[in-house]
Amino acid sequence: MFDPEIRDLVGDRFCWFDLDTVILGNIDNILQDRSEFKMWKPDGEFMPCNGSLCLHTVGTRSHFWKEFRADRIHPVTGLRATGFIGSDQAYLATKMTQDEKDNGFNKSDGIFSYRCHIKKHGIKEIPKQCKILFFHGLQNPWDDDIIKENQWAQEYMKI
């Protein structure tokens, strides 16, 4: 996604979301953000970024692509030696500036984590300000236990 040649496929700018995402409201504030590069930073998590959401102007972070070396990433532990977990997000965390890490999307943008903001606190209703709910980790919005235990999931996940 950081190779400048991606422009031929996606244009000058793109936004990606993980598939285990529930969009609950208007997200114009996210899609119209003019930052060259911005990722989601879940409040209360030690990781400075999460790969569930990235907004990017093509060509502005080409060093992420040019400096990538798969042979330097352990096939089992990834980049844990750097203090980060995950694969793509761990790599990106090693390349991002401190300003990029500090200024990611968060709850003030209407972006919530099911694990960190809902389940951890035993909340049964989605906060009104929640526009995007990410299910990063082991659970997914379509899991039977999520749907069974949450009225909101029954509404949003019905087929």
Buried (B, 14 or more C-beta within 10 A) or exposed (E): BBBEEBBEEEEEBBBEBBEBBBEBBEBEBBEEEEBBBBBBBBEEBEBBBBBBBBBBBBBBBBEBBEEEEEEEBEEEEBBEEEEBBBEBBBBBBBBBEEEBBEBBBBBEBBBBBBBBBBBEEEEEEBBEEBBBBBBBEEBBBBBEEBBEEBEBBEEBBEE
